[in-house]
Amino acid sequence: MNNEKQLICWQLIAFTMLLWLPYAAKADILRVKQDGTGDYVLIADALSAANTGDTVLIYPGEYFENLFVSDKQLVIAGASLVDGGPVMTRQTIINGGGNSTCLRLLRMAAGTEISRLTFKNGHSAYLGGIEYDFGAGITLGQSTVVISDCVITENYAYRSGGGGICVVALCHLTLSGCSIYNNKATASGGGILAGGNSTVVFDSINRNSIYMNYASLGADMNLSKTFAVVDDTIKLDTITVAGFNHHYIRRSGTSGEIDYSFQVLPNAHVLDLKDGPLYVSPSGSDENDGLSPENPMKSIRWALYNLRCDTDHTGRIILDEGLYSTSATGEIYPLFIKNNTSIEGSTTGQSVIDCELEESIINSGDTTTRLIAFSNLDIKNFYHEQSGLGGRSFVYFTTSDRVTFVNLSFHGVTNISSAPGMIFNAVDSLFVRKTRFYDIRLARGTIVNNWLLTNQQCFGLFESVVFNNNYSICCPYEPDLRFLRAIQAGGLGMTLHFINSEISDNIDSSNTTLYVTGGMSISDRAKAWVVNSTIGGNISTSPLGAAIGLVDGAEVRFINSIIYGNTPNQMFSIRGENNLPNTLHFSHSVLQGGAEAILTDGPGHSIFFDETNITTDPQWVGYGTYPYALSGFSPCIDAGTLDLPEGIVLPDKDLAGQPRMYGGMVDMGAYEFNPVGLEPIRPEEPQEKKMLIVSPNPVKDGLLITYQIQDAGYLSIEAYNQLGRMVKKLVDRNETAGKGSFYWNLLDDTGNRISKGTYFIKLKLNNTETSEKMVVM
């Protein structure tokens, strides 16, 4: 009987082998050698020819290829995995050539392994397409893969995440003995970005090293809220900094909050953070320690990377005067902002942060930020374009205790997407002082956008702020050009103080039929005090447009302020989703047309407008550096009140730098008339006002051309190239005196886009001619 059982077992084994042999015969080894002695010279050809179960062996050399494999089960490895001999991982290189991702795997079956290879110089650029555009070194989607004993370095995920490895969706990745370092991502996960209901196993015996990668969020690893690590204790060999630091290795919970429930246990670290302050100069070097002005670092990004900032310690970075940009100092935007960070520009010169038409400047997605402060900086040249929903803001903060901007300027900004210009989401305290926003072009408007999404009270102070000469274009998302948008959105309360500030000469062409605001929007039960401020000269193309808009239960008090000269309306008050009326109080202020001129959607709104207010022309100077300063004939002189509510404090200086009070009295508006402190302006010698302004400059997509003419006449505006040949006639008509603006899409008279280079926009009016130079990128 036993012999019969043994015979049956051998027969079953033999039968199984017979069934397996046809498949085993298909499991080939495909060898790739650059000298032509193998089966293939190119890895891509071998991968295309390979069948499920095959092994593709790659022999030493540097292969400049961008590889894609899907719907197979393969082993892709350095030759020593099968042939034996010395392991030559660092000599077997897949070089992405800076063109695209080195290797993308989609729907690869269990048993797929990547081993003993180096991946470098991969590049990805997410432009709003499918999510598999993420990742620069290796990108995985819907795959089960083992990556072992590989080196992944010097890859760059531009406008996306996962510089080294990007795990997109529904993956199971096992990492063993890999070195992932010196990779970059402008979004998150410089070393590894993982999400989309995927899992990753980190080998605890043959440990991985993940260090010195760079990203604005999770420099080495960013493990998103839909990501589950198999073990809550990650054991690594080498990491960037000692201890758990979520700026470098980050895992978020189900609501986006940082998850501290897992541990990272390394054998070693490579970087000791510095307490600061750290000094930075364009003439410095990132080899310096940055601990003194005499030994400065070169780039802001490297100073931020090295700076120790935590709950109990505010890290300071002090910038020398000069230009900070990708080309000048090696910056990578957005900047890697940590918890409790202060970046301070020069107090004696100008510190300029030039984004060079990149997509974001400052991004703090850290959900535990206590303090962020920026001062004495000129920040410029942001550009972002994305069709459909989504997009990026040039400044983004979320869930911070306090954000402070002092003595800044933001300009040269173009954002053609559904994202607002600046977002402050659930920021408990926002302080903006002595800051100017100008030459900004937005599709979805909103320079400052404050949502209160938590159960905390929120406070915002805008003091000595100027928002002028900005432009919005038509968009399908949520039209408006708004300097300040405040939404309570379910919190305990939002209070804003807008003091000694100006909103002027902005043009809103975002919509021609809806309620849109060219200056300030207060919504959803938020409260605001507008004190000693000037809001004038703003234009909207919609008949329902206004400089100020109140929506759905807002309450605003205007004190010592001027709202005048806005087109077509000064202000509107309407209900919103909650059908709540608004409340407006005016005291010692100018409102053109008075309370009767406020546009409403029906009765029920409370408007308090007493005899302390006036409706007459404020008699601004009308030209010069401060055209909205008061002339000596203004009825606003000494017409303000010093009886201000508790908590409202006027600054020492007005917007022109003159004492805020003169003779114990205060004027209406943002400027104090002071005949002693001000040099008189002679009417017969008015200061020249610029007739032609072009922005942004340099330009990449489209140009906003603004003109202001003092006299009526025949107006001609034309574009010329460097050879003096006219490429586009832009305006050719009789024009009345005043201000106008239009958008040029950079198409010439034949309908073709003009090439890169230098051009001149020439304006002719009667016998007057002026021109502005522009550069097309």
Secondary structure, 3 states (H helix, E strand, C coil): CHHHHHHHHHHHHHHHHHHHHHHHHHCCEEEECCCCCCCECCHHHHHHHCCCCCEEEECCEEEECCEEEECCCCEEEECHHHHCCCCCHHHEEEECCCCCCCEEEECCCCCEEEECCEEECCEEECCCCCHHHCCCCEEEECCEEEEECCEEECCEEECCCCCCEEECCCCEEEEECCEEECCEEEEECCCEEECCCCEEEECCCCCEEEECCEEEECCCEEECCCCEECCCEEEEEEEEECCCCCCCEEEECCCCCECCCCEEEEEEEEECCECCCEEECCCCCCCCCCCCCCCCECCHHHHHHHECCECCECEEEEECCEEECHHHHCCCCCEECCCCEEEECCCCCCEEEEEEEECCCEEECCCCCCEEEEEEEEEEEEEEECCCCCCCCCEEEECCCEEEEEEEEEEEEEEECCCCCEEEECCCEEEEECCEEECEEECCCCCEEEECCCCCEEEEEEECCEEECCEECCCCCCCCCCCEEEECCCCCEEEEEEECCEEECCEECCCCCCCCEEEEEEECCCEEEEECCEEECCEECCCCCEEEEEECCCEEEEECCEEECCECEEEEEECCCCCCCCEEEEECCEECCCHHHCEECCCCCEEEECCCCECCCCCECCCCCCCCCECCCCCCCCCCCCCCCCCCCCCCECCCCCECCECCECCCCCCCCCCCCCCCCCCCCCCCCCCEEEECCCECCCEEEEEEECCCEEEEEEEEECCCCEEEEEEEEEECCEEEEEEECCECCCCCECCCEEEEEEEEECCEEEEEEEEEC
